[in-house]
Amino acid sequence: MSLPDALPLERFTVVEVNDRNVPLCLRLAVSLAGKIAADLGATVLKVEPPGGDPVRRAPPFLGDGSESALFQFLNTSKRSLVLDLATDPGRAALSRLLDTAHAVLFEEPASIATMARTGPATPIEIAAFPLEMDAGRRAVSEFTILALGGLLHMVGEPERKPLRLGGHQASYAAGLTAFTGLATALAARDAGRLAPSVRVSLAEVMQWVNWKAVSGAEAAGVSPGREGKQSEFQIVPCRDGHVAVVYTATQWPATRALIGDPRLDDPKFATRAGRRQNIAELYAIITPWFTDKTRARIQQQAQSKGVPFGPIFSPAELLETEQYVARGFLADVAHPTLGHLRLPQLPVQWNGRSFAPRPAPELAAPELAA
């Protein structure tokens, strides 16, 4: 029986290999999968090339601009080891690590892919495309993956060109998917069963994330896309910002009561099809209700009626958002050189317990480099 304070994955060792010349979108996915494992207690050995993981120099930056906020987020709770994998001593050192590890995370173009796939550690590899495409050396970026996966078609205004999603949505979705495969492999090993290799491709993850659009196109013969002012759910301005107007078909009566305009009782708005057919007139009636109200007031009134209107917050405002503060979701982390940092914890609780991250590792001196 495990101790009450034991972390779920603390008995496992995972090697995360950051090789040279790997597309950033794959590097971020691998790092996120390793981060989740490390925050859950696994010993994650992050193997970096001489000079360090290039993400250490990726924006946005903290403090005086010398430390990457992206790196600090993606590498919490890990240990770092610098190996020159272009040399025989470096590859020999990695081989010894893999002999005692339970799993290894790496990107498909990595020079050590064959070693990782054939060693005793279960290989968890992240690639840009499915294996059948034989595209391991194809140039790729997250932007092109979003385009090829159909998500760019969904975002933006219909009369303008598509917009990309903010942040690193494709990479993070792939990283979470890879962690799912990693956790499954570790569970198999823990039960004494064979843990086969795991492979995740960003292109397939985007298809999976965007499944509604694909199935909608199959059913209707038209790809769902950027509807703009014809969209059923829209963003409307309010006194101190904007609010997302969202409700289900069963929540329409409550939405109508919340707005309180008798024109919404017109039979043409009684069904979803009728509301969509008369969407411009519907929003002409709805929008003025928001104008003189704050986001907080709108959220309070909507929640009292069971309507899920969503106030739009900036990232800075999230630091003081009621739910995050009450949850203690942002953990205070003491970094040895950066001082006090606030980092989000994993969005999961284990029997009521949260998993506060430890600081990302400093760059160690090179070991066994030629």
KEKE-3310 file (N, C-alpha, C; in steps of 0.2 Angstrom, whole numbers, plus 5000, padded with zeros to 4 digits):
npx = (5004:5003:5011:5002:5006:5013:5018:5009:5017:5030:5038:5043:5055:5059:5066:5069:5073:5081:5085:5097:5092:5077:5060:5052:5038:5037:5047:5041:5029:5035:5041:5030:5023:5033:5034:5021:5022:5033:5029:5019:5027:5036:5053:5061:5073:5080:5088:5099:5106:5123:5125:5111:5093:5085:5073:5076:5079:5069:5055:5040:5050:5057:5059:5074:5075:5083:5079:5068:5051:5043:5051:5053:5040:5037:5046:5046:5050:5059:5075:5091:5102:5117:5121:5132:5125:5130:5142:5152:5154:5144:5132:5134:5132:5119:5113:5116:5108:5095:5095:5091:5079:5061:5054:5056:5055:5054:5057:5052:5062:5074:5091:5094:5084:5083:5091:5083:5071:5074:5079:5078:5069:5052:5048:5042:5036:5035:5029:5027:5019:5008:5015:5014:5015:5029:5036:5046:5057:5052:5050:5042:5030:5021:5011:5009:5004:4992:4985:4985:4977:4965:4960:4963:4954:4943:4944:4942:4936:4923:4925:4938:4955:4960:4963:4977:4977:4980:4995:5002:4994:4992:5004:5003:4991:4996:5006:4999:4992:5002:5007:4996:4998:5010:5007:4999:5008:5017:5008:5006:5018:5020:5011:5017:5016:5019:5025:5021:5028:5024:5017:5014:5006:5006:4998:4988:4983:4977:4967:4959:4956:4948:4937:4923:4921:4925:4916:4904:4906:4905:4892:4884:4889:4896:4909:4910:4914:4921:4909:4906:4895:4885:4885:4879:4883:4891:4903:4900:4900:4902:4901:4914:4922:4921:4909:4906:4892:4883:4873:4864:4851:4841:4843:4838:4825:4828:4838:4831:4822:4832:4837:4825:4817:4802:4801:4808:4799:4793:4787:4796:4808:4808:4813:4829:4832:4825:4830:4843:4840:4836:4846:4853:4843:4840:4852:4852:4842:4847:4860:4860:4857:4868:4876:4877:4882:4894:4907:4907:4895:4886:4890:4886:4872:4869:4873:4865:4853:4856:4863:4876:4884:4900:4912:4926:4942:4958:4975:4982:4972:4967:4975:4969:4957:4942:4939:4952:4959:4953:4954:4968:4976:4987:5003:5015:5032:5049:5062:5079:5087:5079:5070:5055:5042:5026:5017:5005:4997:4996:4980:4972:4967:4972:4964:4959:4971:4983:4996:5010:5022:5040:5054:5060:5075:5092:5104:5115:5133:5141:5142:5152:5154:5161)
npy = (4994:5011:5026:5039:5052:5049:5053:5050:5045:5042:5031:5029:5031:5042:5046:5061:5066:5079:5083:5090:5101:5099:5102:5116:5114:5100:5099:5106:5098:5086:5091:5095:5083:5077:5086:5085:5072:5073:5083:5075:5066:5058:5053:5063:5064:5076:5077:5087:5096:5102:5118:5119:5116:5123:5130:5136:5149:5154:5166:5170:5181:5181:5193:5201:5197:5187:5174:5161:5161:5152:5140:5139:5135:5123:5114:5111:5103:5094:5085:5090:5085:5087:5081:5077:5071:5069:5063:5048:5045:5053:5047:5034:5036:5040:5028:5020:5027:5024:5010:5009:5016:5018:5023:5032:5048:5056:5065:5062:5065:5064:5060:5049:5041:5027:5020:5024:5017:5004:5000:4995:5004:5010:5016:5033:5042:5057:5064:5073:5069:5055:5038:5031:5041:5043:5055:5060:5068:5080:5097:5107:5116:5123:5131:5127:5114:5117:5122:5112:5103:5108:5117:5131:5135:5136:5148:5165:5179:5178:5185:5188:5183:5167:5164:5161:5150:5156:5155:5138:5128:5116:5109:5107:5100:5088:5085:5082:5071:5062:5060:5053:5041:5038:5036:5025:5016:5015:5010:4997:4992:4992:4983:4971:4968:4968:4983:4991:5001:5018:5030:5047:5058:5075:5079:5070:5071:5084:5082:5074:5082:5091:5085:5087:5096:5088:5077:5085:5090:5078:5074:5085:5090:5101:5111:5116:5132:5149:5159:5171:5185:5178:5167:5156:5158:5172:5185:5199:5217:5224:5234:5235:5227:5212:5199:5182:5175:5161:5147:5132:5123:5119:5129:5140:5146:5151:5160:5169:5174:5180:5191:5197:5204:5207:5205:5194:5184:5181:5169:5165:5164:5153:5140:5132:5132:5142:5153:5153:5156:5169:5176:5189:5198:5193:5195:5209:5212:5206:5211:5225:5223:5220:5231:5242:5235:5227:5214:5206:5208:5203:5190:5186:5187:5179:5167:5165:5162:5150:5151:5150:5162:5169:5179:5188:5187:5194:5187:5192:5196:5184:5180:5185:5180:5174:5159:5153:5159:5154:5141:5140:5138:5144:5141:5146:5147:5145:5150:5147:5157:5166:5170:5173:5165:5162:5149:5139:5125:5107:5104:5095:5085:5074:5063:5075:5081:5093:5096:5104:5112:5110:5120:5123:5115:5122:5125:5113:5109:5103:5086:5073:5078:5080)
npz = (5000:4996:5003:5012:5008:4997:4980:4964:4954:4958:4959:4947:4933:4920:4905:4896:4881:4873:4858:4846:4832:4831:4827:4835:4838:4841:4851:4862:4864:4869:4880:4888:4891:4898:4909:4915:4920:4929:4938:4944:4951:4946:4942:4932:4920:4911:4896:4889:4875:4872:4878:4880:4881:4867:4870:4882:4878:4872:4869:4879:4891:4907:4921:4919:4906:4903:4906:4901:4901:4896:4896:4910:4914:4907:4911:4925:4940:4935:4932:4926:4913:4904:4888:4875:4861:4849:4850:4854:4868:4874:4868:4874:4887:4887:4883:4895:4904:4899:4901:4914:4915:4915:4904:4889:4882:4867:4851:4834:4824:4831:4833:4840:4839:4835:4845:4856:4853:4853:4865:4883:4890:4888:4873:4870:4858:4849:4834:4819:4809:4804:4805:4793:4783:4781:4785:4793:4791:4786:4784:4797:4806:4820:4816:4802:4805:4812:4801:4792:4799:4800:4809:4807:4798:4806:4814:4816:4806:4793:4782:4781:4781:4788:4806:4817:4832:4848:4858:4861:4855:4848:4850:4864:4866:4859:4868:4880:4875:4873:4886:4891:4884:4889:4903:4902:4898:4908:4918:4913:4914:4928:4931:4927:4914:4896:4890:4876:4862:4861:4850:4845:4834:4829:4818:4818:4831:4830:4821:4829:4839:4832:4829:4828:4818:4807:4807:4805:4793:4785:4788:4783:4772:4771:4777:4793:4798:4799:4805:4809:4811:4809:4817:4830:4843:4850:4853:4864:4867:4883:4898:4904:4896:4887:4883:4882:4873:4877:4876:4879:4870:4879:4888:4883:4887:4900:4897:4889:4899:4907:4899:4897:4888:4879:4866:4863:4865:4853:4842:4832:4838:4845:4843:4840:4827:4822:4829:4823:4810:4811:4816:4816:4820:4832:4840:4839:4848:4860:4862:4868:4881:4888:4888:4898:4909:4920:4918:4929:4935:4925:4924:4937:4937:4926:4930:4941:4935:4929:4917:4905:4902:4898:4905:4897:4901:4903:4903:4914:4923:4927:4938:4949:4948:4955:4957:4954:4964:4976:4974:4975:4964:4958:4961:4973:4970:4974:4966:4963:4957:4951:4960:4967:4960:4952:4947:4938:4945:4941:4933:4940:4954:4967:4976:4983:4984:4978:4965:4968:4958:4957:4955:4938:4931:4933:4920:4919:4920:4905:4902:4898:4885:4869)
capx = (5000:5007:5010:4997:5009:5017:5016:5007:5022:5036:5042:5045:5060:5058:5071:5066:5078:5080:5091:5097:5088:5071:5055:5049:5032:5038:5050:5036:5025:5039:5042:5024:5022:5038:5032:5016:5025:5038:5024:5016:5031:5041:5060:5062:5079:5080:5094:5099:5112:5128:5121:5105:5087:5084:5068:5078:5080:5062:5051:5042:5055:5055:5064:5079:5075:5088:5076:5062:5045:5040:5055:5051:5033:5037:5051:5045:5051:5063:5082:5094:5109:5119:5125:5133:5123:5134:5148:5151:5153:5137:5127:5135:5129:5112:5112:5116:5102:5089:5095:5088:5073:5055:5051:5060:5051:5058:5054:5054:5068:5080:5097:5095:5078:5084:5092:5077:5065:5076:5081:5073:5064:5047:5048:5036:5039:5031:5031:5023:5014:5008:5021:5013:5017:5036:5038:5050:5062:5048:5050:5035:5029:5014:5006:5007:5000:4985:4982:4983:4972:4958:4958:4963:4948:4938:4945:4942:4930:4923:4927:4945:4959:4960:4968:4979:4976:4985:4999:5005:4988:4993:5009:5001:4987:5000:5010:4994:4990:5008:5007:4991:5001:5015:5004:4996:5014:5019:5003:5007:5025:5019:5007:5021:5014:5023:5023:5024:5030:5019:5018:5009:5008:5003:4993:4982:4980:4973:4961:4955:4953:4943:4932:4916:4921:4925:4909:4899:4906:4903:4885:4880:4892:4899:4913:4909:4919:4920:4902:4905:4889:4879:4886:4874:4886:4895:4906:4897:4903:4899:4903:4921:4925:4917:4907:4904:4885:4883:4868:4861:4844:4837:4844:4835:4820:4832:4842:4826:4820:4837:4837:4819:4814:4796:4802:4811:4794:4791:4788:4801:4814:4806:4817:4836:4833:4822:4835:4849:4838:4835:4852:4855:4838:4841:4857:4850:4838:4851:4866:4859:4856:4875:4880:4879:4883:4901:4907:4906:4888:4883:4891:4882:4865:4868:4874:4859:4848:4858:4865:4884:4888:4907:4916:4932:4947:4965:4979:4984:4966:4966:4979:4965:4950:4939:4940:4959:4962:4950:4957:4975:4978:4993:5008:5021:5038:5055:5067:5086:5090:5074:5066:5048:5038:5019:5016:4999:4998:4992:4973:4970:4968:4972:4961:4959:4978:4986:5003:5013:5028:5046:5057:5064:5082:5097:5108:5121:5139:5141:5145:5154:5154:5168)
capy = (5000:5017:5030:5044:5057:5047:5055:5044:5042:5043:5025:5028:5035:5044:5050:5065:5068:5085:5082:5096:5102:5097:5107:5118:5111:5094:5100:5108:5093:5082:5094:5095:5076:5076:5090:5082:5066:5076:5086:5069:5063:5054:5056:5065:5066:5080:5077:5093:5096:5107:5125:5118:5116:5130:5133:5141:5155:5156:5170:5176:5180:5184:5197:5205:5195:5181:5167:5160:5159:5146:5135:5138:5132:5117:5110:5111:5097:5089:5086:5091:5082:5089:5076:5079:5065:5068:5059:5041:5045:5055:5041:5028:5039:5040:5021:5018:5030:5020:5004:5009:5020:5014:5026:5038:5053:5059:5067:5057:5067:5063:5056:5044:5037:5020:5018:5024:5012:4997:4999:4992:5009:5010:5022:5037:5046:5062:5066:5078:5066:5048:5034:5029:5046:5043:5062:5061:5074:5085:5103:5107:5121:5122:5135:5122:5109:5120:5123:5105:5100:5111:5122:5138:5136:5138:5153:5171:5182:5175:5190:5189:5177:5163:5166:5155:5150:5159:5150:5132:5123:5109:5106:5105:5094:5082:5083:5079:5064:5058:5059:5048:5035:5036:5034:5018:5011:5014:5006:4991:4989:4991:4976:4966:4966:4971:4990:4992:5008:5023:5035:5052:5063:5081:5080:5066:5075:5090:5079:5071:5088:5095:5079:5089:5099:5083:5074:5089:5090:5072:5074:5091:5091:5108:5111:5121:5137:5155:5161:5178:5188:5172:5162:5156:5161:5177:5190:5205:5221:5226:5240:5235:5222:5208:5193:5176:5173:5154:5143:5126:5124:5119:5135:5146:5149:5155:5165:5174:5177:5184:5197:5201:5208:5204:5203:5187:5179:5180:5162:5164:5163:5147:5134:5134:5133:5149:5158:5154:5159:5176:5178:5196:5201:5191:5199:5216:5213:5204:5215:5231:5221:5220:5238:5246:5230:5224:5207:5203:5208:5199:5183:5184:5187:5174:5160:5164:5159:5144:5152:5150:5167:5169:5185:5187:5189:5194:5183:5196:5196:5177:5180:5187:5177:5171:5152:5151:5161:5150:5134:5140:5135:5146:5139:5150:5143:5149:5149:5149:5163:5170:5172:5171:5164:5160:5144:5135:5118:5103:5105:5088:5083:5067:5062:5081:5084:5096:5094:5110:5111:5112:5125:5120:5114:5126:5122:5110:5109:5098:5080:5068:5081:5080)
capz = (5000:4995:5009:5010:5005:4991:4973:4960:4949:4961:4958:4940:4930:4913:4902:4891:4877:4869:4853:4842:4826:4831:4827:4841:4840:4844:4857:4867:4866:4873:4887:4892:4893:4904:4914:4919:4924:4934:4943:4947:4956:4942:4941:4924:4918:4905:4893:4885:4871:4875:4877:4883:4877:4864:4873:4887:4875:4868:4873:4883:4896:4914:4924:4915:4899:4902:4907:4897:4905:4893:4899:4917:4914:4904:4914:4932:4944:4932:4933:4919:4912:4897:4885:4868:4858:4843:4852:4857:4875:4875:4867:4878:4893:4887:4883:4902:4907:4896:4904:4920:4915:4913:4898:4886:4878:4862:4845:4829:4820:4835:4830:4845:4839:4834:4852:4860:4851:4854:4872:4888:4892:4884:4869:4869:4853:4846:4828:4816:4805:4805:4802:4786:4778:4780:4784:4798:4790:4783:4788:4800:4812:4823:4811:4797:4808:4813:4794:4789:4804:4799:4814:4805:4794:4810:4818:4813:4803:4786:4776:4782:4781:4795:4811:4821:4839:4852:4862:4857:4857:4845:4854:4871:4865:4858:4874:4884:4872:4874:4893:4892:4882:4894:4909:4901:4897:4915:4922:4911:4917:4935:4932:4925:4907:4891:4888:4869:4861:4860:4845:4844:4829:4830:4813:4820:4837:4827:4818:4835:4843:4828:4826:4827:4811:4802:4807:4803:4785:4783:4788:4780:4765:4771:4782:4798:4798:4802:4803:4810:4813:4808:4822:4835:4849:4848:4858:4864:4872:4890:4901:4905:4891:4882:4886:4877:4874:4876:4880:4876:4868:4885:4892:4880:4891:4905:4893:4887:4905:4910:4895:4899:4882:4877:4859:4863:4865:4847:4840:4827:4842:4850:4841:4838:4819:4821:4831:4819:4804:4813:4821:4816:4823:4839:4843:4839:4854:4865:4864:4872:4888:4891:4887:4904:4915:4921:4917:4935:4936:4920:4926:4943:4935:4922:4934:4945:4930:4926:4910:4906:4899:4900:4904:4894:4905:4901:4907:4920:4927:4930:4944:4954:4947:4961:4957:4955:4971:4981:4973:4976:4958:4956:4966:4974:4969:4976:4961:4966:4954:4948:4966:4968:4954:4952:4942:4938:4946:4936:4934:4943:4961:4968:4983:4986:4984:4972:4964:4967:4954:4959:4950:4932:4933:4930:4915:4922:4916:4901:4904:4893:4879:4866)
cpx = (5004:5006:5005:5000:5013:5014:5014:5012:5029:5041:5045:5051:5059:5063:5068:5072:5077:5086:5091:5093:5081:5066:5053:5043:5032:5042:5045:5032:5029:5040:5036:5023:5027:5036:5027:5018:5029:5034:5020:5020:5037:5048:5061:5068:5079:5087:5094:5106:5117:5125:5114:5099:5086:5078:5070:5079:5074:5058:5044:5047:5053:5061:5068:5079:5080:5085:5069:5057:5042:5044:5053:5045:5034:5042:5051:5047:5055:5071:5085:5101:5111:5123:5126:5131:5126:5140:5147:5150:5146:5132:5128:5132:5122:5110:5111:5110:5096:5089:5091:5081:5067:5052:5056:5055:5056:5054:5057:5060:5075:5085:5097:5088:5079:5086:5086:5072:5067:5079:5076:5068:5059:5047:5042:5038:5033:5033:5026:5017:5014:5014:5020:5015:5025:5038:5042:5055:5058:5048:5043:5036:5022:5009:5004:5002:4993:4982:4980:4978:4965:4956:4958:4957:4942:4938:4946:4936:4929:4925:4935:4949:4959:4965:4971:4977:4981:4989:5002:5000:4989:4999:5007:4996:4990:5004:5005:4993:4996:5009:5002:4994:5007:5013:5001:5002:5016:5014:5004:5013:5024:5015:5011:5020:5019:5020:5025:5025:5023:5021:5012:5011:5003:4997:4987:4979:4975:4966:4956:4952:4948:4938:4925:4916:4921:4919:4904:4899:4904:4895:4881:4883:4896:4903:4911:4915:4918:4914:4901:4899:4883:4880:4881:4877:4891:4898:4902:4900:4899:4902:4911:4925:4921:4915:4905:4897:4885:4877:4866:4854:4840:4838:4841:4830:4823:4835:4837:4823:4826:4837:4831:4816:4808:4797:4805:4806:4791:4792:4794:4808:4813:4810:4824:4836:4830:4827:4841:4846:4837:4840:4853:4849:4838:4846:4856:4846:4843:4856:4865:4859:4863:4878:4882:4880:4891:4901:4905:4898:4884:4884:4887:4875:4864:4868:4868:4853:4850:4861:4873:4887:4895:4910:4923:4937:4954:4969:4981:4978:4965:4970:4974:4958:4948:4941:4947:4961:4959:4953:4965:4979:4985:4998:5013:5027:5044:5060:5074:5089:5085:5070:5060:5044:5031:5018:5009:5001:4994:4984:4970:4971:4967:4970:4961:4966:4980:4993:5007:5020:5034:5049:5060:5071:5086:5101:5114:5127:5139:5145:5146:5154:5161:5171)
cpy = (5006:5022:5036:5050:5056:5051:5049:5041:5042:5037:5024:5033:5036:5048:5054:5068:5074:5085:5089:5095:5098:5103:5109:5115:5104:5094:5101:5103:5088:5084:5094:5088:5075:5080:5087:5076:5068:5079:5080:5065:5059:5057:5057:5068:5070:5080:5082:5093:5102:5114:5125:5118:5122:5133:5137:5148:5157:5161:5167:5175:5183:5189:5201:5202:5189:5174:5167:5158:5153:5140:5134:5134:5125:5112:5109:5103:5092:5090:5086:5088:5084:5084:5078:5072:5064:5064:5052:5041:5048:5050:5035:5030:5038:5033:5018:5021:5026:5013:5003:5013:5016:5017:5031:5042:5056:5061:5063:5059:5066:5059:5050:5039:5030:5017:5018:5019:5005:4995:4996:4997:5009:5017:5026:5042:5051:5064:5071:5075:5058:5044:5033:5035:5047:5050:5064:5067:5080:5091:5105:5113:5120:5126:5130:5116:5111:5121:5116:5101:5103:5116:5129:5139:5138:5144:5160:5174:5179:5179:5191:5183:5173:5165:5160:5156:5153:5153:5144:5127:5116:5106:5103:5100:5088:5080:5079:5072:5060:5056:5053:5041:5033:5033:5026:5013:5010:5009:4998:4988:4988:4985:4970:4964:4970:4978:4991:4999:5012:5028:5040:5056:5069:5082:5076:5069:5080:5087:5077:5077:5092:5090:5082:5092:5093:5079:5078:5090:5084:5072:5079:5092:5098:5108:5117:5126:5144:5159:5169:5180:5183:5167:5162:5159:5166:5181:5196:5210:5223:5232:5240:5229:5219:5202:5188:5174:5166:5151:5137:5127:5123:5125:5141:5150:5153:5161:5171:5177:5182:5191:5201:5205:5204:5202:5196:5182:5177:5172:5160:5162:5156:5141:5137:5135:5140:5154:5159:5157:5167:5179:5185:5200:5199:5194:5206:5217:5211:5209:5221:5229:5221:5226:5241:5241:5228:5217:5203:5202:5203:5192:5181:5183:5181:5167:5159:5161:5152:5145:5153:5155:5167:5175:5183:5190:5189:5189:5186:5195:5189:5176:5181:5184:5173:5163:5150:5153:5156:5143:5134:5137:5137:5145:5144:5146:5148:5146:5151:5155:5168:5173:5169:5170:5161:5155:5140:5128:5114:5104:5098:5088:5076:5066:5069:5085:5087:5095:5101:5108:5113:5116:5120:5120:5120:5122:5119:5110:5103:5092:5075:5071:5081:5086)
cpz = (5000:5001:5007:5007:4999:4984:4969:4956:4952:4960:4951:4938:4923:4911:4896:4887:4872:4864:4850:4835:4826:4831:4834:4843:4843:4851:4863:4869:4870:4880:4891:4895:4899:4910:4919:4923:4930:4940:4947:4951:4952:4942:4934:4923:4911:4902:4888:4881:4874:4873:4879:4878:4874:4867:4879:4884:4871:4872:4874:4888:4902:4916:4919:4908:4898:4903:4904:4901:4902:4895:4906:4918:4912:4907:4922:4934:4941:4934:4926:4919:4905:4894:4878:4864:4851:4844:4855:4864:4877:4874:4872:4885:4893:4887:4891:4905:4905:4899:4910:4921:4913:4906:4896:4881:4873:4856:4839:4825:4824:4832:4834:4844:4839:4841:4856:4859:4852:4861:4877:4890:4886:4880:4868:4864:4850:4840:4825:4812:4806:4802:4795:4781:4777:4780:4790:4797:4787:4787:4791:4805:4814:4819:4805:4799:4809:4806:4792:4793:4803:4804:4812:4801:4799:4814:4814:4810:4796:4781:4776:4782:4788:4800:4815:4828:4843:4856:4858:4858:4854:4849:4861:4871:4863:4864:4879:4882:4874:4881:4894:4890:4887:4901:4908:4901:4904:4919:4920:4914:4924:4936:4930:4918:4902:4890:4881:4868:4860:4855:4845:4839:4830:4825:4815:4827:4835:4824:4824:4838:4839:4825:4824:4820:4805:4801:4804:4795:4782:4783:4784:4773:4765:4777:4787:4798:4801:4800:4805:4814:4812:4813:4827:4842:4847:4855:4858:4869:4878:4892:4902:4901:4887:4886:4881:4878:4872:4880:4876:4874:4874:4889:4889:4884:4897:4903:4892:4894:4908:4906:4897:4894:4879:4870:4858:4863:4859:4845:4836:4831:4846:4849:4839:4831:4818:4823:4826:4812:4805:4817:4821:4820:4831:4843:4843:4846:4860:4867:4868:4880:4892:4892:4894:4910:4914:4919:4923:4936:4931:4922:4932:4941:4931:4926:4939:4941:4927:4919:4910:4902:4902:4899:4901:4898:4902:4905:4914:4925:4930:4936:4950:4953:4953:4962:4958:4961:4976:4980:4975:4970:4956:4962:4967:4974:4970:4971:4964:4963:4952:4954:4966:4961:4956:4946:4943:4940:4941:4938:4935:4950:4962:4975:4986:4986:4977:4971:4963:4963:4958:4953:4944:4934:4930:4925:4919:4917:4911:4904:4898:4886:4876:4866)
residu = (MET:SER:LEU:PRO:ASP:ALA:LEU:PRO:LEU:GLU:ARG:PHE:THR:VAL:VAL:GLU:VAL:ASN:ASP:ARG:ASN:VAL:PRO:LEU:CYS:LEU:ARG:LEU:ALA:VAL:SER:LEU:ALA:GLY:LYS:ILE:ALA:ALA:ASP:LEU:GLY:ALA:THR:VAL:LEU:LYS:VAL:GLU:PRO:PRO:GLY:GLY:ASP:PRO:VAL:ARG:ARG:ALA:PRO:PRO:PHE:LEU:GLY:ASP:GLY:SER:GLU:SER:ALA:LEU:PHE:GLN:PHE:LEU:ASN:THR:SER:LYS:ARG:SER:LEU:VAL:LEU:ASP:LEU:ALA:THR:ASP:PRO:GLY:ARG:ALA:ALA:LEU:SER:ARG:LEU:LEU:ASP:THR:ALA:HIS:ALA:VAL:LEU:PHE:GLU:GLU:PRO:ALA:SER:ILE:ALA:THR:MET:ALA:ARG:THR:GLY:PRO:ALA:THR:PRO:ILE:GLU:ILE:ALA:ALA:PHE:PRO:LEU:GLU:MET:ASP:ALA:GLY:ARG:ARG:ALA:VAL:SER:GLU:PHE:THR:ILE:LEU:ALA:LEU:GLY:GLY:LEU:LEU:HIS:MET:VAL:GLY:GLU:PRO:GLU:ARG:LYS:PRO:LEU:ARG:LEU:GLY:GLY:HIS:GLN:ALA:SER:TYR:ALA:ALA:GLY:LEU:THR:ALA:PHE:THR:GLY:LEU:ALA:THR:ALA:LEU:ALA:ALA:ARG:ASP:ALA:GLY:ARG:LEU:ALA:PRO:SER:VAL:ARG:VAL:SER:LEU:ALA:GLU:VAL:MET:GLN:TRP:VAL:ASN:TRP:LYS:ALA:VAL:SER:GLY:ALA:GLU:ALA:ALA:GLY:VAL:SER:PRO:GLY:ARG:GLU:GLY:LYS:GLN:SER:GLU:PHE:GLN:ILE:VAL:PRO:CYS:ARG:ASP:GLY:HIS:VAL:ALA:VAL:VAL:TYR:THR:ALA:THR:GLN:TRP:PRO:ALA:THR:ARG:ALA:LEU:ILE:GLY:ASP:PRO:ARG:LEU:ASP:ASP:PRO:LYS:PHE:ALA:THR:ARG:ALA:GLY:ARG:ARG:GLN:ASN:ILE:ALA:GLU:LEU:TYR:ALA:ILE:ILE:THR:PRO:TRP:PHE:THR:ASP:LYS:THR:ARG:ALA:ARG:ILE:GLN:GLN:GLN:ALA:GLN:SER:LYS:GLY:VAL:PRO:PHE:GLY:PRO:ILE:PHE:SER:PRO:ALA:GLU:LEU:LEU:GLU:THR:GLU:GLN:TYR:VAL:ALA:ARG:GLY:PHE:LEU:ALA:ASP:VAL:ALA:HIS:PRO:THR:LEU:GLY:HIS:LEU:ARG:LEU:PRO:GLN:LEU:PRO:VAL:GLN:TRP:ASN:GLY:ARG:SER:PHE:ALA:PRO:ARG:PRO:ALA:PRO:GLU:LEU:ALA:ALA:PRO:GLU:LEU:ALA:ALA)
# end
